[in-house]
Structures are given as C-alpha cells and as structure tokens.
Amino acid sequence: MSIDRVDRTATSSAAARRLVGEPEPGANERTIGQLVADVTTDLGTIVRDEIQLAKTEVTKGVSIAGKGIGMLAGAAFVGLLGLIFLFHTIAQVIAIWLPMWAGYLITTVLLFLIAAIVGLVGFKAVKKAKPVPERAIAQGKETVEAIKPGS
C-alpha cells in the first residue's frame, strides 16, 4: 500500500481527502474564488519549491567549487615556487657562456615577453565573454507562456 493512500485514508476529514479542483462534498461546482485560491496556492508552492531547489543546487555547487579553488590555489603556489627555481637554473646555465648578469637579464626579458603574450590572450578572452544565464531565461519564458491565458 502506498504512503499516499495511507495518508489519505488516515484522515477522517472530508475536506482533507478532497483533491485539488474537486468540489466540496455537497457542492456541484467550485466557485471562481475557490479556483483562484487553488491557483494562487499552487503557484506559490511551485515558486517556493523552485527557489528552494535553486538554493540547494547553488549551495552544493559553491561548496564543491570552494574546495576545488583551495586545492588549485595550493597547486598554483607550489608551481610558482617551481618556476622560480626553474628560471634561476636557466639563468645559471646561460651564465656558463655569458656573464652572470647577462643570464639573468635574458631570463627576465623572456619572462616579461611570456607575460605580455599571455596577458593579451587573456584580455581578448575576457572581452569575448558574455555571461548570460540562457537556461534561466528560457525557463522563465516557458513559465510565463504557461501562465498566460489561452495557452
């Protein structure tokens, strides 16, 4: 036996057993006021449920993203330390053939060149980005269309 059936039979009140849209016992039709009240209640419930679902999804996503961002930050720091030692080593290797200052100068110019190229590529990517919540907009339009009279 389903839980729904158990709950419905467990209540003794006729009003509690009445389904949405059904007239009250003894009444032939539901009044417009009763129908409007049902629609208002149902819409309120739908909106509250959708908001709760969105909150739950966002909270879960933020939690997972926070852990991931922390791990990425740690990896980036260790990688940065590794790069510092790598470039120091490159400068020392160049210093085998040239003076020490020339090795460090060449390495520094190379780093600035790489930083400029990556910065320009990143700047172009940011200019192209248009963060628009397309799915949320589509869902909102569908909801409006469903609510409009005559649809």
N, C-alpha and C positions, 0 to 999 in steps of 0.2 A: 504494500500500500504506500503511495507516495506521501511525502510530507505535506504537500499542498492539500491533498484530500483529507489528511488527518486534521490539519489546522482548520479547514473549512467545516468539518463535521463536529469539531470540538467546541465551536462557538455555538451558543444557543440562540443568539440574537438573529432575527431575520434580516435586519439591516446589515449585519456583519457578513452574512452569507451572500448578499446581493452582489452581483458582478457589476463592474463599471458599465454604464449605458443601459442597464436593465431598469425598468420602472420599479418603484417601491411596491410591496405587496398591497394589492387592492387598487392600485392606480393603473390606468390603461396606458398612458404615455408619460414620458418625462417632460417636465416643463423646460422652456428655454433657459430659465435661470439655473435649473439643475444641470443642464447640459453645459452651459457656460462655466459653472462652478467646477464640473468634472474636467473640462478642457483646461481651465486655469490651474487646477491641482496637478493634472498630468504634465503640463508644460513646465510648471515649477519643479516637479520631480525630475523631469528629463534634464533640465538645465543644471540642477544641483548635482545630479549623477555625473553629467559630463564634466562639470567643474572639479568634482572630486577625483574623477579618473585622470584629468589633466594634472592635478596636483600630485597624485601618486606617481604618474609617469615622470614628471619633472623631478620630483624628489629622488626617485630611484636613479634617474639619469645623472643628476648632479652628484650624487654620492659616488657613483662609479667613475664619473669624469674627474672628481676631486682626487681620488686615489691614483688614477692614471696620470694626472697632471703632476702629482707629487713625485711619482716614480720617474716621469720624464725630466723633471727638474733635477733630480739627483743624477740621472744619467747624463744630462747636459753639463752639469758641474764637473763630473769626473771626465767627460770627454774634453771639456775646456782645459782641464789640467793636463791631459794627454797631449792636446795640441800645443800647449806652451812648451812642453818638453820636446815635442817633435820639431818645432821651429827653432828652438835653441840648438838642437842637434844639427839641423840643416845649416844654421849659421856657422857652427863649429866645423862642419865638413867643408863649406865654402872657404873657410879661413885656412884650410890646408894649402890652397893655391893663391889666395889673396890675403891682404892684411885682415885682422880680426874685425875692425870697424867696417870694412867693405862687405864681409859676410853678413853682418847684422843689418847693414843698410839694404843689401839686396833682398834679404828675407823680409824686412819691414815693407819695402816697396811692393813686393809680391803680395803680402797680406793686405795692404791697402787696395791694391788692384782687385783682388778677390772680393773684398768687402764692397767695393763700388759696384762690381758686376752683380753680386747677389742682392744688393740694395736696390738697384734699378729693376731687376726682375721682380723682386717683391713689391716694389711700388706699382709696377704695371699690373700685377695680380690683384692688388688692393683696389685699384681703380676699376677693374673689371667686375669685382664682386658686387652683387646686388642681393643682399639677404632679404628675401621676401618670403613670408610664410604662405607658400602657394597652397599647401594642403589645407591649412586652417581657413583660408579664404574660400576655397572650393567647398569645404564642409559648411561654412556659414551661408554661402549662396544656396546650397541644397536645402538647408534648413528653412531659409526664407521662402524658397519656392514651395516647399511642402506646406508651409503655414498659410501662404496666400490663398485667398478664396478662389475657388474654381479650379484648383489644381488637383 
